[in-house]
Amino acid sequence: MKTKQVLARNPLGRRTAATAAMVAMVALTSSMATAGSVSAMTRHSGGRSAITLTVLDYWGGPPAGVEFPKLIKQYEAAYPNVHIQETSVPQPSFVSKVLEDAAGGNTPDVIIGDNPDVPDFTHTGILAPLTKLMPSTGLTTSDFYPGPMQAATWDGVVYGVPVGSNVELLYYNKALLAKAGVAVPRTWAQLSAAALKLTNKAKNIYGFGAGLYAGEENTWDWENYLWDVGGSLADLNSPAAAKALTWWTSFVKNGSSPAAEVTTSFDGEIPTLFAEGQLAMAETGSWNLSVVAGDAPKTHLSWGVTTLPTPSAGQSPVVPFGGEDFSVGKTDATHEAAAWAFIRWLFAPNRISSFANGLSYLTPLKAAVPAYLKAYPLYAPVATEMGHSESRTANLAYNYPQASQDIWTAIDEVLDGRLTVPAALKTMASDVTPLVVVK
């Protein structure tokens, strides 16, 4: 999403010593009861006992910061003995805030964080397992795409359910492609050739653009192509990684993409440059579908969107995804059951689909996708890609933020000429391999 919006993705930095200390404290002091029974949840959700639930998220601004409080008010109206106290903090301080509260004995009842945050929280023992609660209330892991459930699962136990999902897509300027006689690219080779042909620097037009800055988006973008050729974050000094990184950095090197320092904004510059006709094609997130759709009439842009290209025709792109998870804090049986009752209420198909669309996400419920696409057809390529999605944290779990920083730093050094591709991959492997987590 844009907050990853940037919601689904954020520049994830190194964990500080203070945060590490909090993690240790949480691990030692977290001995609270597990989730309550379904009958307790049902009694509570019927409003027979007054209770206050605390919610912690980073949804302080629109759209989530506007839409989510509306849902809270609806729930409180339906269950008047339930009071929900929502607190939003800036996303960069979200993880440390959750861990600090848990260490102080104030674990939030509902935790809404970026999906790569879940391994950190499960590793420190502050989340209640949802595996037994889900099927008993008519919700199972099979109701969701496999990728998001993989991200929310630790040692076979589910600790979160996705709010919705976003992915990277290929946006294209129909008029510029038609004028140049270029078909919509489906393969890497087609995208490379089209980008060169569509570049016209005299008119300040580049054939292709993406978020090639030193941040999480650069790691995420490259993962699309690393996984397409069978690569893995657990083995970065490999022929697959070399093929993917050589291709991914070729656009800046051959001049068909703006220099990396030009594309420094996660959410702003790429869709703006595309809408203004300065990029014939752009790779950016599905959270920008609504942004481009809103800007297109202002600039008279005729545009389309499709799935990311693959090495060979007919392949399905293997993609990472963004989006938050709803998790239940490990507190006591009564609060855990009440927290799950609230989350389960949110997952009425029309309710969660409407909320997901408000955040520019694809609905998380697979059964709701056909109706969702009928209402919002622009999201069709998102649904296609989500069918072949993988979790960024699959190999690295709670070490993903550190690993991602190591990866984007090395990619940035290739883009500005400080490192060759082989040298960058050697550095990546040296830094990241020790961070691989075997679950």
N, C-alpha and C positions, 0 to 999 in steps of 0.2 A: 504494500500500500504506500501511500505517499508519506507518512511521517517518518516504511518497507514497502501505496503511497509511500513515507519512510517507514511506515509501520512494519511492513513485512520485512524490511531490511534496514539496517542501520549501520553506520561505521562502528564496528565492534572492536574495541581496543583491548589492551592488556589489562589483566586483573591486577589491582594494586595489592600491596602487602596487607593493607587494612581490610580489604574485602576478603582476602584469603584467610585472615584471622577470623572474620565473621563466619566464613564457611565452616571453619574448624569448630567454632563455638556451636553453630547450629547442629552440626553432625553429632556433637557430644551431648547436647541438651535436648534434642528433639525426641521425646519419648511419649508423645501424646497418643491418644486412642485413634484407631483407624476409623474409616467411614461407618456411619450408623446403618442400621437395617433399613430395608425398603419400607417396612411398616412405620418406623419412626419418621421417615421422610414423608410418608403419606399423611400421618397425623399432623405433622407440622404444616405441610402445604395446605391442609384444610383450614388453617388459621386458628387451631385450638390453643396455641400457646404463643405468647409474644416473644419475639426474638429480633435482635439486630445483627445484620450481616455486614461485614466490612468488605469492600471491593477495592483493589489497588490496580491501576492501569496507567498508561501514559497517553490517554485520550483526552488531553486537556483542550485541544483545539478541534475545529471542524474538519471533516464531517462527523467522525466518531464521537467527539466531545459534545456534539449537539444531539445526535440520534440516540446514543446509548442512554443518556438520562431520561429520554422519553420512554424507553422500554422499562427502566426502573420504576418510573411513576405508574406505568400501566400495571406492573406486577404488584406494586404496593396497593393499588386500587383494588385489584382482584383478591389480594391476601392482606387485609388491613392490619393484621397482627405482625406483619413482617416489615421491618424498617431496614432499608439498604443504604449504607453510608459509603458513598464512592469517593475515593481520593485519587487524583491524577498527579503524576510527577513528570518532569521532563524525561524523555526516553533515555538519554545518556546516563541518568542516575537511577533508572528503574530497578535494575538487578541489585545494585547495592542497597537500595531502599528496602526491597523485599527481604533480603538476607539480614539487614539490620533489624527490621521489625520482628522477624522470626527469632533472631538471637535474643531479643528482648522479651520474648514470650507473647508477642502480639502478631502472630502469623495471620495475614489476611484470610478471610474465609473464601473469597474468590480472587484468583490471581489471573490477570489477563496480560500476557506478555508475548513477545515475538517467539515464533516457534523454536528458534535456536536457543532460547533461554530455558526451555523445559529440561534439557539434560542437566544444566547447572542446578536447577531446583530439586530434581529427583536425586541427584548425586548427593546433595546435602540433606536429604530426608525431610523436606518441608512440605511435600505434596501428598495428599491422600490418594490411594489407588482408586481408579474408576472401573476397573475391569469387572467387578461383581455387580456394581450398581447399574452399569449401562444396559445389559440385556434384560434385567428385571424391570426396567422402566421403558422397554420397547425401543431401545437404541443400541445398536451393536457396531463393532468396528467395520463391518461390511457395508454399513450405510455411508461410509466415507471413502474417498480415494486412498489407495494404499500409502502414497508418499506422506501425506500429513499424519496418518496414524503411525507410520514408522518414526516420524520425528517426535511423537508424543509417547513413545513406548520405551520402557527401560526394563531389561531382563524379562521380557514377555508380559510386563504389566503396563496397562494404559494409565497415563497420568494427565491427559488433556484431550480436548476435542476442538477441532479448528473452527474459528469464526467464519472463515472463508479463505479463498486462495487467490493469489495473483502470480503471474509468470511474465517472462520477457517475450515480446512479440516483434515481428518485423512490420513496421509501418512503411508505406510507400506512396509517393506522389504520382497519382495516375497520369496527370498531364505531362509531367517530365518523362515518365517512362514511355508513354505513347509517342511523344515527340522524337525520342531517341530510338524508337523501335525496339525497346527492351521489354522482354517478358518478365513477369514477377518471378524473382529467383526462388528456386526450390532446393538448390544444392550449393555447397560452398563455392565451387568453381563458378557457378552462375552469378552468385553474389559478388565475387571478386571482379569478374569481367564487367558486370553491370555497374559496379561502383566506379570503376575507371572510366567507363564510357559516359557516365552521367556527370562526372566531375567537370565543372567549367569555372575555373578560378577567376577568370575575367569577369564573370557575373556573380562571383562570390557564392558559387554552388558546389557543394561537395556531394559525392555520390552516396556516402554512407557515414553515419555518425552513431556513437554509443557513449556511455558513461565511462570513459577511460581514465578516470582520475584515481588517485591513490586512496581507495576506500572499498568498502564491502561490495559495492556494485560491480567493480572490476573483477573481483573474485567470482561473484555470482555469474556474471556474463561469461567468463571463461569456462566455468564449470559446465555450462550447456554443451560446449564443444569437446571438452575433455571426456565427458561421459558418452558423447555420440560415437567416439572412436574406441570405446571400451576402457578408457583410462579410469584411474581411481585416485582419490586424495591420499590413499594409503601408499601409493607408489608413484611419486611425482617425477622421478628421474627415469622415465620410460619412453619408448618410441611413441606411444600414444600421446603422452603429455607433450613431447617435442612436436609432433604433428599439429596438435591443437594450438599450442602457443605460437608456433611459427605462423600459422594461418591467422590467428586472432590479432597478432601485432602487425600483420602485413599492411593493413589499411592506412595506418599512420605512416608507415615507412614508405609506401608508394605514393602518398599524397592524396589518396581518394577519401581520406577521413581527416577532419581537423586535428591538429596537434593535441596531445593529451591535456595540455594546460588550458586549452580552450573549453574542453568539456569537463569542467570541474564541479558541476552541480549535479547532485543526485536527481533532483526532481524538476529543476527549472529549465535549464538551457536546452536540453535535447528536444522536448516537445515544442518549445518555443521556436527553435531554429527550424524544426520540421514544418511547423504551421506557417512560418514566414517564407518557406520555399528555399531556404538555404541548405537544406539536406534533402536530397532526392529520396533517400531511404534512411530509416533510423531504427535502431534496436533500443527499445525502452519498454517499460512495464505496462501491463494491462491496466494498472491503476491510472495510467494517463489516457485511456480511451475517452473518458469523459472530458478531460482537459482538451484534447485535440478536437473532439466533436464540438466543444464549445467555441474553440478558436477558429475552426475551419470557415464558418460563414463570414467572419470578420476579414479573413485574408483571401476569400474565394478559393479555398483549397479543395481540390478533388482528391480524395485519398482512400486508401484501403489498408487492411491489416491482415496478416496471415501468420502461420506458424513459422518458427525459425528454420532456416535451411539446415540440411543434413549433408554429410559427406557424399552420400550417394542417393540417387533418386529412389523414391519409394520407402525410405527409412522413416521411422517415427522419431522425432526429436526427444531426447532424454533430458529433462529439465529439472533444475531446482525450483522451488516455489517460495512465496512469501505469505505472510498472514499470521495473525495471532492465534493463540490457543486459550480456551477457558480451562482453568485448572482449579481444583479445590485444595485449599490450604489444610495441612494436617493439624487439627485443633482438638475437637472432641466430637463424639458421635452425633450429638444433636446439631451442632453447627455444620458439620460435614454433610449430614443428610439434608439440612435446609439449604445449604449452598448448592448441592446437586439438584434439588428441586427447582431452584431458580434457573440454573443452567438448562435443565431439561425443558422447562417452560419456554425458554428462548428458542429451542429447536423445533417448535411447530414449523412445518415447512414454509408456509407463507411468511411467517414472522422472521425467521432467520434469513430467508432469501431476500426479503425486502431490506433487512439491515445490511446484509452483505453487499447488495447493489448500491446502497447508500455510501458504502466505503469503497466502491469500485472494485469489488471482489466478485469472484464466481461463487455461487452458493456452495456450501460445503457438503450438502446432501446429494448424493448421486441420483437418487430417485426424483429429486426436484429439478434436475438439470434440464430435461426437455422443456418443461414449462418456462423455466428461466430463460432459455435460449429463444423461445418463441417471443417472449417479452423483450429480451435484450439480445438481438442476434449478433451484435458485435463481439460477444463473448464466446462465439463458437470456437475460434482457435484456442482460446484459453482451456475450454473443456477438452479439446483434442490433446493439448500438451499435458494437462493434468492426468490424463490416463496413462502417461508414461513418466511420471514425476518421481524424483528421488529426494530424500532428505539430505540437506547439506551436512547434517551432524551424524550421518550413519557411521562413518569411520572414526570420527573425532569427538563425538559427544560434547561434554562440557569444555573440551579443549578447542572447539571450533573457532571461537573468537580470536584466540592467539594464532591459530594456524592460518586463518583468513588474512590476518594482518601480515604474516610472513609472506603469503602468496601475493597479495596485492602490491606489497613493497617490491618484490622481485619483478612482477609484471611491469610496474612503473619504471623500473630501471632498464628493462628491455626497450620500452617505448621511447625513453629519452637517450638511449644509446650507451648507458653506463655498463650494461651487461649484454652479452650474447644470449641467445636462447639456451644453449647447453650450459652456460655458466649459471643462468638464472635457475634452471631446473635442478642443478646440483645444489645450489643454495637452498631452494625450496625443500628438497628432499632431506637435506641435513637438518633444517629447522623443524619440518613438519613430521617426519617419520617417528621421532620420539614421542609425539603427541597423540599417536594413534591409540585408541581405546578399544580393547577387546572385551566385548560385553558377554 
